[in-house]
Amino acid sequence: MKNFLSKFLNYHGIIFFISLYFVVFYHNSFWQTLLETTKNFDHRFFLFFSIGGILCFLLAFVFEILCSFFTYRYILAIFVLLGAFSAYYMDTYKISLNPMIIDSILHTNFREAKDFIHPVVFIKIFLLLALPYFFIFFIKIHPSLLKTKLYLLFFYLFIILALFFSNEKNIIFAFKAYKPTIDMLNPIAPIRSTIRHFSTIYQTPKSYMHIGLDANLKPNDQAKIIVLVIGESARAKNFEYNGYNRATNPYTKTFAKNLINFEKFKSCGVITAISIPCMLTNLTHQNYTARNLSYYQDNILDIAKRVGYEVWWISNNGGECMGKVCQRLESDHISYYPDHILDGDMLPQIHSLIKNAQKNTFLVINLHGSHGAKYFERYPQSFSFFTPVCKDENLQNCSSNSLFNAYDNSLRYTDFVIAEILKVLTTSPLPHLLWYVSDHGESLGEYNQYMHGGLPYALAPKEQTHIPSYIYLGKGFTSYHKSLQSQQKNTLSHDFVFHTLLHFLNIQTKDYINTLDLANNTK
């Protein structure tokens, strides 16, 4: 058999066999997870065929680039060894190989490691290695021409693109349905996660940085209420204030006289874990390069608290404040609302805080807003203004009309919630201001993209980065109307939030940058 294979095989054939072996034998956890998370998908056979084909030809494409006739044995042997160990531990312990797992592996001592080493481990890994190593080391093959490699590379690339674009919607949504799935791709996951782990270490500050230690309130400061409302997954394209042809902002129109809408506002990131800490720190889109940077420095909440503000974090968007931005507040000034609670359920607490405010008060409200995929669950049934609505969490199965209806209803409900806050805020005897800004946008099928975060910021469609933002100028702040109005059509971003808030909070510090202050009249 060995002589028979040697007669017909060259190293390109070995590469393709190893690639196919990876997909079939080193992806058990991946396929099992995909079976579970895509059970409501249509045409699953074609979906699995497409993903399997893409993986096989992608691995073959990469191996072809890395290998030559003289080096293929060593390179493939390393990848196969990595793949076998990764497959064993993923299948045995039902884990995905994310950066946290890599960190755990690198910090495992001998006492801990020996619990994972026993004869069965070596037997199973030997079985995973046996056949590919037989092909790699015991099949003698003949050289091939360079043009054969080039033809194969173009052929593999063509197949990869053809398979992807033939089923693009379902493939993208399959990975979005359960995000840890991407950390089960073998050997991509262990390599990718190791790079991410060391990248995080490299970018992590070595010590905590205090910002605004010299901060103090400007002379003749008066007690005031500043409300920052952080939206979730709202996109500017569907905002009536930005020219959208549907009534998605009907409730706040009552306050339109003193409301300044910014038409060209961009997010810092395309995921909440980047955008919220980025906008609340003095870091910008250019230098907020790792999601944990906010762990190691003060933010606007810390500075406001330091100068004497009552600072509150009220969230209906998960059981933590992204980037740990609220972790230094008093525990009784932090409120997390449980799952399946609507944003409107926060109103009694918000109204109470506004009505009872007697000193400088800074409220940060993190909405659940228009978080996908179940847009229809973000508002009460009575707010189903646009019908019919998409009720399938696999958004690619919905018609565009029903998907937009559900999403636009969620925007209308957010508008209602903000209007209800404004109704109480405008009755306060204290000077007051409200700023609404979304964390990032949302894709609703454009370019076959859904929701957000599937692509790096540089490649993300504008629907995910162009976000709504407006400021309501209440008592004591109407003098800013002209300066803010002059910014309405300018290209702005989350970079301006920190420094503009310093201005509105009446805080002075050497860390303030006037060119990033929307309300600065001297620009």
C-alpha positions in Angstrom: 0.0 0.0 0.0 2.9 2.3 0.9 4.4 1.8 -2.5 1.1 2.3 -4.2 0.5 5.6 -2.5 4.1 6.7 -3.2 3.5 6.2 -6.9 0.5 8.5 -7.1 1.1 11.1 -4.3 3.1 14.3 -4.2 3.4 16.5 -1.1 0.4 18.5 -2.2 -1.7 15.4 -1.8 -0.4 14.9 1.7 -1.3 18.5 2.6 -4.8 18.0 1.3 -5.2 14.7 3.2 -4.0 16.3 6.5 -6.4 19.2 5.9 -9.3 16.8 5.4 -8.2 14.8 8.5 -8.3 18.0 10.6 -11.8 18.7 9.6 -13.1 15.2 10.2 -11.2 14.0 13.3 -10.0 17.2 15.0 -13.3 19.1 15.1 -15.6 16.8 17.0 -16.4 19.5 19.6 -16.9 22.1 16.9 -19.4 19.9 15.0 -21.3 18.9 18.1 -21.6 22.5 19.2 -22.7 23.6 15.7 -25.3 20.8 15.6 -26.8 22.2 18.8 -26.7 25.9 18.0 -28.0 25.7 14.5 -30.9 23.3 15.0 -33.4 25.9 13.9 -31.5 26.7 10.8 -32.8 25.8 7.3 -30.8 23.7 4.9 -28.4 22.5 7.6 -26.7 19.9 5.4 -25.6 22.6 2.9 -24.5 24.8 5.8 -22.3 22.0 7.3 -21.0 21.1 3.9 -20.1 24.7 3.2 -18.3 25.2 6.5 -16.5 21.9 6.3 -15.4 22.6 2.7 -14.2 26.1 3.7 -12.2 24.8 6.6 -10.6 22.0 4.6 -9.6 24.2 1.7 -8.5 27.1 4.0 -6.2 24.8 5.9 -4.9 23.4 2.6 -4.3 26.9 1.3 -2.4 27.9 4.5 -0.3 24.7 4.6 0.6 25.2 0.9 1.9 28.7 1.7 3.9 27.4 4.6 5.3 24.2 3.2 7.7 23.2 0.5 8.9 19.8 -0.7 11.8 20.0 1.7 9.9 21.3 4.8 6.4 19.9 4.6 7.1 16.9 6.9 8.3 19.1 9.8 5.7 21.8 9.4 2.8 19.4 9.1 4.1 17.3 12.0 4.0 20.3 14.3 0.5 21.3 13.3 -0.8 17.8 13.6 0.7 17.4 17.1 -0.9 20.7 18.1 -4.2 19.7 16.6 -4.2 16.3 18.3 -3.6 17.7 21.8 -6.1 20.5 21.2 -8.7 18.0 19.9 -8.2 15.7 22.9 -8.6 18.4 25.5 -11.6 20.1 23.8 -13.4 16.8 23.3 -12.6 15.5 26.8 -13.2 18.6 28.9 -15.8 20.2 26.7 -13.9 23.5 26.4 -13.1 26.0 23.8 -9.5 27.2 23.5 -10.0 30.9 24.3 -7.3 33.2 25.7 -8.4 32.5 29.3 -7.7 28.7 28.7 -4.3 29.6 27.3 -3.6 31.7 30.3 -4.6 28.8 32.6 -2.4 26.4 30.7 0.6 28.7 30.9 0.1 29.1 34.7 -0.5 25.4 35.5 2.1 24.0 37.9 3.4 20.5 37.9 1.1 19.3 40.7 -1.9 20.5 38.7 -0.6 19.3 35.4 0.0 15.7 36.5 -3.7 15.3 37.2 -4.2 15.6 33.4 -1.5 13.2 32.5 -2.3 9.5 32.5 -1.9 6.5 30.1 -5.4 7.0 28.5 -4.3 10.5 27.4 -1.3 9.1 25.5 -3.3 6.3 24.0 -6.0 8.6 22.6 -3.4 11.2 21.3 -1.4 8.4 19.7 -4.6 7.2 17.9 -5.2 10.8 16.7 -1.6 11.1 15.5 -1.1 7.6 14.0 -2.7 7.9 10.5 -1.5 11.5 9.7 2.0 10.7 10.9 2.0 7.6 8.7 1.3 9.7 5.6 3.7 12.4 6.6 6.7 10.2 7.5 6.3 6.9 5.8 5.0 7.7 2.3 7.8 8.5 -0.1 6.7 11.2 -2.5 8.1 12.8 -5.6 8.7 16.5 -6.1 6.4 18.8 -8.0 6.7 21.9 -10.0 6.2 25.4 -8.5 3.4 26.1 -11.0 1.5 23.2 -9.5 1.5 25.0 -6.1 0.4 28.2 -7.7 -2.5 26.5 -9.6 -3.5 24.8 -6.3 -3.4 28.1 -4.4 -5.7 29.8 -6.9 -8.0 26.8 -7.0 -8.3 26.6 -3.2 -9.0 30.3 -3.0 -11.7 30.0 -5.6 -13.4 27.1 -3.8 -13.2 29.0 -0.5 -14.8 32.1 -1.9 -17.4 30.1 -3.9 -18.5 28.1 -0.8 -18.6 31.2 1.4 -20.6 33.4 -0.9 -23.0 30.6 -1.8 -24.2 30.4 1.8 -22.8 33.6 3.4 -25.8 34.6 5.6 -26.1 31.2 7.3 -22.3 30.8 7.8 -21.9 34.2 9.5 -25.0 33.6 11.6 -23.9 30.1 12.6 -20.8 31.6 14.2 -22.7 34.5 15.8 -25.3 32.1 17.2 -22.7 30.9 19.8 -19.5 33.0 19.7 -17.3 30.5 21.5 -17.6 28.3 18.4 -14.8 30.2 16.8 -12.5 29.1 19.6 -13.1 25.5 18.7 -11.6 25.7 15.2 -8.5 23.5 15.2 -5.6 24.5 14.9 -6.8 28.1 14.4 -8.1 28.5 17.9 -5.0 27.6 19.9 -2.8 29.7 17.7 -5.2 32.7 17.6 -5.9 32.6 21.4 -2.2 32.4 22.2 -1.5 35.4 20.1 -4.4 37.3 21.7 -3.2 36.2 25.2 0.3 37.6 24.7 -1.0 40.7 22.9 -3.2 41.5 25.9 -0.2 41.0 28.2 1.9 43.4 26.0 -0.8 46.0 25.9 -1.8 45.8 29.6 -0.4 48.7 31.7 2.0 47.7 34.4 0.4 49.9 37.0 -2.8 51.8 37.7 -3.0 55.3 36.3 -4.9 58.0 38.2 -6.5 60.6 35.9 -7.6 64.0 37.1 -6.1 63.8 40.6 -6.0 67.6 40.5 -9.7 67.8 39.6 -11.9 70.3 41.3 -15.2 72.1 40.7 -14.9 75.5 39.1 -15.7 78.5 41.3 -19.3 79.4 41.8 -20.4 75.9 41.0 -24.2 75.2 41.4 -25.8 71.8 42.2 -26.9 70.2 38.9 -28.1 66.9 37.4 -26.3 65.4 34.5 -27.8 62.3 32.9 -25.9 60.2 30.5 -28.0 57.5 28.7 -25.9 54.9 26.9 -28.0 53.1 24.2 -27.4 49.6 23.0 -27.1 48.6 19.3 -28.9 51.7 18.0 -27.8 52.8 14.6 -28.1 56.4 13.2 -29.5 55.2 9.9 -32.8 54.3 11.6 -33.2 57.5 13.6 -35.9 59.8 12.5 -33.8 62.8 13.6 -31.3 61.7 11.0 -33.8 61.8 8.1 -35.2 58.2 8.5 -38.6 58.0 6.9 -40.2 56.2 9.9 -41.4 57.7 13.2 -38.7 56.2 15.5 -38.4 59.3 17.7 -42.0 60.4 18.3 -41.8 60.8 22.1 -38.7 63.0 22.5 -40.0 65.4 19.8 -41.9 67.1 22.6 -38.5 68.3 23.8 -37.0 69.0 20.3 -36.7 72.8 20.9 -33.8 72.2 23.3 -32.5 69.0 21.7 -29.3 69.0 19.6 -28.9 66.0 17.4 -25.5 65.1 16.0 -25.8 63.6 12.5 -22.4 62.1 12.0 -21.4 60.5 15.3 -19.1 57.4 15.2 -18.6 54.7 17.8 -15.2 53.8 19.4 -15.8 50.1 18.8 -18.3 47.7 17.3 -18.8 45.8 20.6 -20.0 47.2 24.0 -16.9 45.9 25.8 -14.8 48.4 23.8 -17.2 51.3 23.3 -18.4 51.9 26.8 -15.0 52.0 28.6 -13.5 53.9 25.6 -16.1 56.7 25.8 -15.9 57.0 29.6 -12.1 57.2 29.8 -9.8 59.8 28.3 -8.6 57.2 25.8 -9.7 57.5 22.1 -10.5 55.2 19.2 -6.9 55.4 18.2 -5.4 54.3 21.5 -8.1 52.1 23.1 -6.4 49.0 21.7 -7.3 46.4 24.3 -10.6 45.9 26.1 -9.1 45.8 29.5 -7.3 49.2 29.4 -10.1 50.8 31.4 -9.3 48.4 34.3 -6.0 50.3 34.9 -7.1 53.9 35.0 -9.7 56.4 36.3 -12.7 57.3 34.2 -15.3 60.1 34.2 -17.3 58.4 37.0 -14.2 58.3 39.3 -13.4 61.9 38.6 -17.0 63.1 39.2 -17.1 61.1 42.5 -13.7 62.6 43.5 -15.0 66.2 43.3 -18.2 65.4 45.3 -20.8 64.2 42.8 -23.4 61.6 43.7 -22.6 59.2 40.9 -25.0 56.4 40.0 -24.7 53.5 37.6 -28.0 52.0 36.6 -27.9 49.2 34.1 -30.3 46.9 32.3 -27.6 45.5 30.1 -26.0 42.5 31.9 -24.8 42.0 35.4 -21.6 44.1 35.2 -20.4 47.5 34.1 -18.3 47.0 30.9 -14.6 47.7 31.5 -15.2 47.8 35.2 -16.0 51.5 34.9 -18.3 51.6 37.9 -16.3 49.3 40.2 -15.0 52.1 42.4 -18.5 53.5 43.2 -20.3 52.6 46.4 -22.2 49.4 46.0 -25.5 51.1 46.9 -25.0 53.4 43.9 -24.9 50.6 41.4 -28.1 48.9 40.2 -28.2 45.9 37.8 -31.6 44.8 36.6 -32.2 41.1 35.9 -32.7 39.4 32.5 -36.1 39.8 30.8 -36.6 43.2 32.4 -37.6 46.0 30.1 -35.7 49.4 30.1 -38.9 51.0 31.3 -38.8 49.0 34.5 -35.8 51.2 35.5 -37.9 54.4 35.4 -39.2 54.4 39.0 -35.6 54.3 40.4 -34.4 56.9 37.9 -37.4 59.2 38.6 -36.8 58.9 42.3 -33.1 59.8 42.0 -34.0 62.9 39.9 -36.8 64.1 42.2 -34.7 63.7 45.3 -31.5 65.2 44.0 -30.3 68.2 46.1 -26.6 68.2 45.2 -24.5 67.5 42.2 -25.8 64.3 40.7 -24.4 62.3 37.8 -26.6 59.4 36.5 -25.2 56.9 34.0 -28.0 54.7 32.6 -27.0 51.7 30.4 -30.0 50.6 28.4 -30.7 47.2 26.9 -32.0 49.2 24.0 -32.0 47.3 20.7 -29.8 44.4 21.6 -30.2 41.5 19.1 -31.1 39.0 18.1 -34.5 39.2 19.8 -35.5 42.8 19.1 -39.1 41.9 19.6 -38.4 41.2 23.3 -36.9 44.7 23.9 -40.3 46.4 24.1 -43.8 45.6 25.5 -46.4 44.2 23.2 -48.2 47.5 23.3 -45.3 49.1 21.5 -45.6 46.9 18.4 -46.2 49.9 16.2 -44.7 48.4 13.0 -45.9 45.0 12.1 -45.4 42.1 11.3 -42.3 41.6 13.4 -39.5 39.1 13.2 -39.6 36.6 16.1 -36.9 34.3 14.9 -33.5 34.7 16.6 -32.0 33.4 13.4 -32.4 36.7 11.7 -31.4 35.5 8.3 -34.7 33.6 8.2 -36.8 36.7 8.6 -38.0 39.0 5.8 -36.3 42.3 5.7 -39.6 44.1 6.4 -40.3 42.1 9.6 -36.7 42.5 10.8 -36.8 46.3 10.4 -40.2 46.4 12.0 -39.0 44.7 15.2 -35.8 46.8 15.3 -37.6 50.1 14.7 -40.1 49.2 17.4 -37.2 48.8 19.9 -35.9 52.3 18.9 -39.4 53.8 19.5 -39.5 52.2 22.9 -36.0 53.6 23.8 -37.3 57.0 22.7 -40.3 56.5 25.0 -38.1 55.7 27.9 -35.9 58.7 27.4 -38.9 61.0 27.0 -40.2 59.7 30.4 -36.9 60.5 32.0 -37.0 64.0 30.4 -40.6 64.6 31.7 -39.3 64.3 35.3 -35.9 65.9 34.7 -37.5 69.0 33.3 -39.5 69.5 36.5 -36.3 69.6 38.6 -35.4 73.0 40.1 -31.7 72.1 39.6 -29.9 72.9 36.3 -30.1 69.7 34.2 -28.9 68.1 31.0 -29.3 64.7 29.3 -27.0 63.2 26.8 -28.0 60.1 24.8 -25.4 58.2 22.8 -25.4 54.6 21.6 -22.5 52.2 22.2 -22.3 51.0 18.6 -24.6 50.4 15.7 -26.2 47.3 14.2 -26.4 45.5 10.9 -29.8 44.3 9.6 -28.8 42.2 6.7 -26.7 44.7 4.7 -23.9 42.9 3.0 -25.3 39.8 4.6 -24.2 41.1 8.0 -26.4 40.9 11.1 -26.1 42.4 14.6 -22.5 43.6 15.3 -19.0 42.7 16.1 -18.4 40.0 13.5 -15.7 42.1 11.7 -12.8 44.3 13.0 -13.7 48.0 13.2 -11.8 48.8 10.0 -13.8 46.3 8.0 -17.2 46.8 9.8 -20.0 48.3 7.7 -21.0 51.9 8.6 -24.3 50.6 10.0 -22.2 49.3 13.0 -20.2 52.4 13.5 -22.5 55.3 12.7 -24.5 55.9 15.8 -27.2 58.2 17.1 -26.4 60.9 19.7 -28.2 64.0 21.0 -28.0 66.3 23.9 -31.0 67.9 25.7 -30.2 71.2 27.2 -32.4 71.9 30.2 -32.4 74.7 32.7 -29.0 76.2 33.2 -27.5 74.8 30.0 -29.5 76.5 27.2 -26.6 78.9 26.7 -24.8 76.0 25.0 -27.4 75.8 22.3 -25.5 77.8 19.7 -22.1 76.2 20.2 -23.6 72.6 20.1 -25.8 73.4 17.1 -22.6 74.4 15.2 -21.4 70.8 15.7 -24.5 69.1 14.4 -23.2 68.2 10.9 -19.5 67.7 11.9 -18.0 64.2 12.1 -17.8 63.5 15.8 -17.2 60.4 17.9 -17.0 58.8 21.4 -13.7 60.5 21.7 -15.6 63.7 22.6 -17.7 62.2 25.5 -15.1 62.3 28.3 -14.0 65.9 27.8 -17.4 67.3 27.0 -18.7 65.7 30.2 -15.9 67.3 32.2 -17.2 70.7 30.8 -20.9 70.0 31.7 -19.9 68.7 35.1 -18.1 71.9 35.6 -14.8 70.1 36.5 -11.4 71.5 35.8 -8.3 69.4 35.5 -5.0 69.4 33.6 -6.3 66.2 31.8 -9.0 68.1 30.0 -8.5 68.7 26.3 -10.6 71.5 24.9 -10.4 70.3 21.3 -12.3 67.2 22.3 -15.0 69.2 24.0 -18.2 69.7 22.0 -19.3 72.6 24.2 -16.0 74.5 24.0 -16.7 78.0 22.5 -13.1 78.8 21.9 -12.5 76.1 19.2 
